[in-house]
Amino acid sequence: GGVEVFGGAGDNSLATVDPLTQTIVANGPVDVAGGSGGNADGSIVSGGTQNIVNTNGGVFLTGGAGAGADAIISSLGAQSITTGAGITGMGGAGDNADALVTSSSTQSIGASGDITLEGGTGTGSDAGVTALGIQNISSLGDIALTGGTGVNADALITSSFDQTITAGGDISLTGGPISGSDAIISNIGAQQGCSLLSFVCGAQQTLVAGGSIFLSPGIGL
């Protein structure tokens, strides 16, 4: 079967799976969602390495209706996520209700279907995949990032080290219709002369699409 981790209706009503190291194998959807309460996170968290294998049904993260009600899959160690379907991240209706897949180390994500990230309707409600280490993301389908309808509700894939993103189909980035609702694929470490926090100067960024790469600015200022 699948895995469901949903935040609650009350403020700070968390739902979390948080061992020191983690392996999850699911033959159904992995569905993580923030709740309607404030800071009512739904999360799958590892204090070390994290390995999630989803053979059927996809991986879904949806920010909640409550302010700060995040949907999170995260690891402090190396992270590996493999799905026989797609990965969908949607920012929430609540302000700062993010949908995030994050690793403080290396990150490897493989999807047989599309990878879709879309900012939410709430202010600052991002949908993102981020890593502090080497990042490898691949999809046999499309990879699509779309800024949300909320102010500063971004869709983003970021790494502070080497980054490789491969799609069997198209890679598309579409800005949203309102101020600051961006669609971003970023490896700031690839910029020469950088000196920001832990970002590594000279790190490599590689994007490969079996189809096309589309960049569409939004209409927000």
C-alpha positions as CSV (number, residue, x, y, z in Angstrom):
1,G,0.0,0.0,0.0
2,G,0.9,3.7,0.1
3,V,2.0,6.1,2.8
4,E,-0.1,9.1,4.0
5,V,1.3,11.8,6.3
6,F,-1.2,14.7,6.9
7,G,-1.0,17.6,9.2
8,G,-4.0,18.3,11.3
9,A,-6.7,21.0,11.7
10,G,-5.4,22.4,15.0
11,D,-2.5,24.8,15.3
12,N,0.9,22.9,15.6
13,S,-0.9,19.6,15.0
14,L,2.0,17.8,13.3
15,A,2.1,14.5,11.6
16,T,5.7,13.2,11.2
17,V,7.8,10.1,10.6
18,D,11.3,10.9,11.9
19,P,13.8,8.1,12.6
20,L,17.5,8.5,12.7
21,T,17.9,6.7,9.4
22,Q,15.1,5.8,7.1
23,T,14.1,3.4,4.4
24,I,10.5,3.4,3.0
25,V,9.3,1.0,0.4
26,A,5.7,1.7,-0.8
27,N,3.6,0.0,-3.5
28,G,1.2,2.9,-3.6
29,P,1.3,6.7,-3.4
30,V,3.5,8.5,-0.9
31,D,1.3,11.5,0.0
32,V,2.5,14.2,2.4
33,A,0.3,17.3,3.1
34,G,0.2,20.2,5.5
35,G,-3.0,20.7,7.4
36,S,-5.5,23.5,7.9
37,G,-4.1,24.5,11.3
38,G,-1.2,27.0,11.6
39,N,2.2,25.3,11.4
40,A,0.4,21.9,11.0
41,D,3.2,20.2,9.1
42,G,3.1,16.8,7.5
43,S,6.6,15.5,7.2
44,I,8.8,12.5,6.5
45,V,12.1,13.3,8.0
46,S,15.4,11.5,8.6
47,G,18.1,12.4,11.0
48,G,20.6,10.6,8.7
49,T,20.3,8.9,5.4
50,Q,17.0,8.5,3.7
51,N,15.9,6.0,1.0
52,I,12.3,6.2,-0.4
53,V,11.3,3.7,-3.0
54,N,7.8,4.1,-4.5
55,T,6.9,1.4,-7.0
56,N,3.4,2.6,-7.9
57,G,1.4,5.7,-7.5
58,G,3.8,8.6,-7.3
59,V,5.0,11.0,-4.7
60,F,2.9,14.0,-3.7
61,L,3.6,17.0,-1.5
62,T,0.9,19.6,-0.9
63,G,1.3,22.7,1.4
64,G,-1.6,23.2,3.7
65,A,-4.4,25.8,4.1
66,G,-2.9,26.9,7.5
67,A,-0.1,29.5,7.7
68,G,3.2,27.7,7.8
69,A,1.6,24.3,7.3
70,D,4.4,22.7,5.3
71,A,4.6,19.3,3.5
72,I,8.2,18.1,3.8
73,I,10.4,15.2,2.9
74,S,13.8,15.9,4.2
75,S,17.1,14.3,5.4
76,L,20.2,15.4,7.2
77,G,22.2,12.7,5.3
78,A,22.3,11.4,1.8
79,Q,18.8,11.3,0.2
80,S,17.5,8.9,-2.5
81,I,14.0,9.0,-3.8
82,T,12.9,6.6,-6.6
83,T,9.4,6.4,-8.0
84,G,7.8,4.3,-10.7
85,A,5.4,7.2,-11.4
86,G,5.8,11.0,-11.0
87,I,6.6,13.6,-8.3
88,T,4.3,16.5,-7.7
89,G,4.9,19.4,-5.3
90,M,2.2,22.1,-4.8
91,G,2.6,25.1,-2.5
92,G,-0.4,25.7,-0.2
93,A,-3.2,28.2,0.3
94,G,-1.8,29.2,3.6
95,D,1.0,31.8,3.8
96,N,4.4,30.2,3.8
97,A,2.9,26.7,3.5
98,D,5.6,25.1,1.5
99,A,5.9,21.7,-0.3
100,L,9.6,20.8,-0.1
101,V,12.0,17.9,-0.7
102,T,15.3,18.8,0.9
103,S,18.6,17.2,1.7
104,S,21.4,18.6,3.8
105,S,23.7,16.3,1.9
106,T,23.7,14.7,-1.5
107,Q,20.4,14.2,-3.3
108,S,19.4,11.6,-6.0
109,I,15.8,11.7,-7.3
110,G,14.5,9.5,-10.1
111,A,11.0,9.4,-11.5
112,S,9.5,7.4,-14.3
113,G,6.8,10.0,-14.8
114,D,6.8,13.8,-14.8
115,I,8.3,16.0,-12.0
116,T,5.9,19.0,-11.5
117,L,6.4,21.8,-9.0
118,E,4.0,24.7,-8.6
119,G,4.0,27.6,-6.2
120,G,0.9,28.0,-4.1
121,T,-1.8,30.6,-3.7
122,G,-0.6,31.7,-0.3
123,T,2.1,34.4,0.1
124,G,5.6,32.7,0.1
125,S,4.2,29.2,-0.4
126,D,6.9,27.6,-2.4
127,A,7.3,24.2,-4.0
128,G,10.9,23.1,-4.1
129,V,13.6,20.5,-4.4
130,T,16.8,21.5,-2.7
131,A,20.1,20.1,-1.7
132,L,23.3,21.3,0.0
133,G,25.4,18.6,-1.7
134,I,25.6,17.1,-5.2
135,Q,22.2,17.0,-6.7
136,N,21.0,14.5,-9.4
137,I,17.4,14.7,-10.6
138,S,16.1,12.7,-13.5
139,S,12.7,12.1,-15.1
140,L,11.7,9.9,-18.0
141,G,8.9,12.5,-18.6
142,D,8.8,16.3,-18.3
143,I,10.2,18.5,-15.6
144,A,7.9,21.5,-15.2
145,L,8.2,24.4,-12.7
146,T,5.5,27.1,-12.4
147,G,5.4,30.1,-10.2
148,G,2.3,30.3,-8.0
149,T,-0.6,32.9,-7.8
150,G,0.6,33.9,-4.3
151,V,3.1,36.7,-3.9
152,N,6.6,35.3,-3.8
153,A,5.3,31.7,-4.2
154,D,8.1,30.2,-6.1
155,A,8.8,26.8,-7.8
156,L,12.4,26.0,-7.5
157,I,15.1,23.3,-7.9
158,T,18.3,24.4,-6.2
159,S,21.7,23.0,-5.2
160,S,24.8,24.5,-3.6
161,F,27.1,22.1,-5.3
162,D,27.2,20.2,-8.6
163,Q,23.8,19.9,-10.2
164,T,22.6,17.5,-13.0
165,I,19.0,17.6,-14.1
166,T,17.8,15.3,-16.9
167,A,14.4,15.0,-18.5
168,G,13.3,12.5,-21.1
169,G,10.8,15.1,-22.3
170,D,10.7,18.8,-21.8
171,I,12.1,21.1,-19.1
172,S,9.9,24.2,-18.7
173,L,10.1,27.1,-16.3
174,T,7.1,29.4,-16.2
175,G,6.9,32.5,-14.0
176,G,3.7,33.2,-12.2
177,P,1.1,36.0,-12.7
178,I,2.0,38.0,-9.6
179,S,5.0,39.8,-8.0
180,G,7.9,37.5,-7.2
181,S,6.3,34.2,-8.1
182,D,9.3,32.7,-9.8
183,A,10.3,29.5,-11.5
184,I,13.9,28.8,-10.8
185,I,16.6,26.1,-11.4
186,S,19.6,27.4,-9.7
187,N,23.1,26.3,-8.8
188,I,24.6,29.5,-7.4
189,G,27.8,27.6,-6.9
190,A,28.3,27.5,-10.6
191,Q,28.7,31.3,-10.7
192,Q,32.3,32.5,-10.8
193,G,33.6,34.6,-8.0
194,C,30.8,33.5,-5.6
195,S,31.4,33.9,-1.9
196,L,27.9,33.2,-0.4
197,L,27.6,31.0,2.7
198,S,28.4,27.3,1.8
199,F,28.0,27.6,-1.9
200,V,31.0,26.2,-3.8
201,C,32.6,28.3,-6.4
202,G,33.1,26.5,-9.7
203,A,30.5,23.8,-9.2
204,Q,29.0,22.4,-12.4
205,Q,25.4,22.7,-13.6
206,T,24.1,20.4,-16.3
207,L,20.6,20.4,-17.8
208,V,19.7,17.7,-20.4
209,A,16.3,17.5,-22.1
210,G,15.2,14.8,-24.6
211,G,12.6,17.4,-25.8
212,S,12.9,21.2,-25.4
213,I,13.8,23.7,-22.7
214,F,11.2,26.4,-22.3
215,L,11.7,29.6,-20.3
216,S,8.5,31.7,-20.0
217,P,8.5,34.9,-17.8
218,G,5.4,35.6,-15.8
219,I,3.3,38.7,-15.9
220,G,3.9,39.8,-12.3
221,L,6.2,42.7,-11.5
